[in-house]
Amino acid sequence: MRGAIVTGGSRGIGRAIALEVNRLGYAVAVNYARQADAAHDVADQINAAGGLAVAVQGDVGTADDRDRLVRTALESFGRLDLLVNNAGITSQGRKDVLEAGEESWDKVFDTNLKGPFFLTQLAAREMIRQIRDKKIPGGKIVNISSVSAYAVSTNRADYCLTKAALGMMTRLFAQRLAAEGIGVFEICPGVIESDMTAPVKEKYDRLIAEGIWPIRRWGRPEDVARAVAAVVLDYFPFTTGQRIDVDGGFHIRTL
């Protein structure tokens, strides 16, 4: 059974991805920072259905936790074929760009950018070792970004900047790892119905009805999970470094 790590896998998009990846035959390390009950619920659901999953606590912004996450996945599954960098937090306090402080900046950058970068580094090294030892046929790394990579929110500057940087990070690793047999992709969700967007539901209900994006509905975590599935199933064998928009068409510029 192939092995996968899904960071931020306890709820929302991460939960949907963990369940979908398991459906495709992967054992899954369900990473979480604080939502222990939710993460164990995901793992229990997978195990009860005959799959294999472990819940692994860890802050991806912390080096020791990243090391433990990869080590636990390898000890549990014996291999690592897939990393999904999904864990992320929004701007703390959502302060205007002229008022934003360093504390939020450091926390958001640690979780949303530093963590994925160095976790990808760890995972890629392990995948390369296994590929060269002929233990796995290849690997996949998927970075979950956001339309905030290109759509400005002046009260979430640090969040927008980290998501924009994930695009370059994807291309950097895609270039470096292609010859090793590892594909790297960025999946860019739009506004997805989850507990994170619950506080702005009324706002987006109105905007969706007005046609802020062509497909007039909320995005769902499962929409993102299916995009991950397409990558995992190798539906893009001659592609790497690509951004896949899952945003209802929001990226289309319209006059």
N, C-alpha and C positions, 0 to 999 in steps of 0.2 A: 504494500500500500504506500502510495506517495505521501510525502509529508508537507504540510503547509503551516505557515504562521500568519495569522490575521491580527494585526494590532487594533486596539479599540474595538474588540469583537463582541463586547457584551450587550450592545444595544444598537438600534437604528441601522445605519448602513453596514456597520461591521458585523452585526448579528446576521443580517441577510446574506452577507458574503460568506461568513463561516458556514452557514447551513447549506448554501449553494455549492461551495467547494467540497463539502462533505458528500453531497449528493453525487458529485462527479467522481467520487472514489478516493478522496484525499483524507488522511488523518489530519486533524486540525489542532494547533495550539491556539487557544482562544485567549488572547492577551487582554488584560484590563488593568486600569490604574486604581480605581476605587470601587467600582460596582461589582463586588465579589459575588453577591447572590445572583445577579443577572448573568455574569459570565459562567458560573457553575450551572445555571439553568440551561444555557446554550450547550455546554459540554454534556450535561446529563441527557438532553434531548437527542444529541447525536449518538451517544453511547447506547441509549435505550432503543434506537432504531437499528442497531447493529454496526454502527460506525465506530470510529475511535477518535476521542478528543480529550484534551486536558485544558483546564483553565489555569492560566499562568499570570500571576500578579507582577506588574512591573511598570515603572515610569520610563517610557522610551527616551526621555530626555536625560536619563542617568546611565552612565556607562556600565556600572555593575549590573543593573537591571537588564540592559540589552544583552550582555554576555549570558546572564542566567536564562533569558528567554530562548536564545538560540541553543544553549546547552540542553535545556529541558526538552525542547522539540527533538533534538538529536537522540537524547537518551530514551525518549518515549517512542519515537517512530523509526529510529535508525537511519534516517535520511531527511534531506530538506530539498524539495523541488520548487517550492513557491513561497514568495513573501508578498504579502499585501500590506503596504504602509497606509493604514486607514486612520490611525489614532490622530486626533486633532482637537484643539480647543479654540474658541473664539476670543476676540479681544476682551480683556478683563475690564468691565465697566463701560465698554463701548464709548470711550471718550473722544471728543473732537481731536482732529489731527494737531491742533494748536495746544491742546491740553494733555495729550497722551504722555504717560510716564514710562520710565525705564523698567519698572517692576513688571508691568504687563508685557512689555517688549521682550524681556528676557524669558518669561514663562512661555509665551506664545512661540517664540523662535526655538526654544529648547524642545518643545513638544512637536511642533509642526514642521521643523526643518532640520535642526541638528539631529534629533532622534532618528528620523527616517534616513538621513544621509549616512550616519554611522552604523545603523542597523543594516542598511543595504550593503555597506562595506563588509560587515561581518558575514551576512548571508551569502554574498557573492563569493567571498573567499572559500566558504564551505562548499558551495555549489561547484566551483571550479575544481576543488580537490576531488569531489565525488565524480564529476564528469571525467576527469583525467584518469581516475581509478576505475572507470567504467561501471560505477555503481548506480548512476542515473544517466538518462539520455540527454538531458538538457535542463534548463531552469527558466523560471519566469519571475519577474519582479513587477508589481503593479503599484503605482502611486496614486492614491485618491486625492485629487486636487479639488478645485471649486471654480465656479464662474467668477468668484472674487479674485481670481488670478488676472482678470482683465476688466472686470466691472468695478468701478471705484465706489467704495463706501468710506466717506471721510471720518466716520466714527469707529472704523475698524482697520486702521492703517497697518498695524503689525500683522493682522490676519491676512489682509490682501497681499502684503509683501511676501509672506511665507508661501502662500499658494502660488504666486507668480514665480518664485524661485524654484518650486517643485518641478515646474516645466523644464527649466534649464537642468536641474538635477537629473531628470529623466533622460534628457538627451546626452548628458555627460556619461552616465552609466551605460546607456544604450550603445554609444560609440565604443566605449572601452570593453564591453562584455560581449559584443556581437561575435567576435572570433572565438569566444569560449563556448558559444552555444546557449547563451542566456539572453532572452528577449526582455526588454524593459518598456513599459507602457505607462502613460498617464491617463487616468479616467477622470473626467471633469464634470461632476454632477452640478445640476442647477439647484433650484430650491426644492428640497426633498422633505416630505412630511415626516417629522420625527419630533422627539421631545425638545431638540435644540431649536426647532423652528416654531414650536407651539406658541411661544409668546407673541409671535408676529402673524399668527394664522389669519386674523381678521384683515390685516393689511394685504396679505397675498391673495386671500380669497377675492378681494376686490380687484386687485391688479390682474389676476388670472382671468376673471370675467371680462376685463377690459382688453384682454389680448396682449399682455406684456410679453408672452411667447406664443408661437403659433399653435402648439398643442395645448389646448386650454384645460389643463388639469394640473394638480400637484404631482411632482415626481414622487416615486415610492422607493423605499430601500431596495426592493426587488428589481427595479429597473437598473440600478447600479450593479447589483449582484449578477444580473444576466450579462452585462458588459464584461465583467470579470470572467464569467464563464466562457465567453467567446475567446478571450485571450488564453485561458487555461486549456481550452479544447484545440488550440493552435489553428484557429480559423484565419489567422493572419501570418502564414509562415514566411512571407517575404517582406515583413514589416517589423520595424523596431523603432523606439523613440517617438511613437505616434501618440497624439492626444485624441482621445475618444470623448466627444461631447455627449453627455446624457442630461440634456437640459430643456427638452421640449422645443428646441429650435431657438432658444434665447440668443445664441451666438450669431444668428443671422442679422446683419445690419439692414434696416429697412427704412425707406423714405416714405 
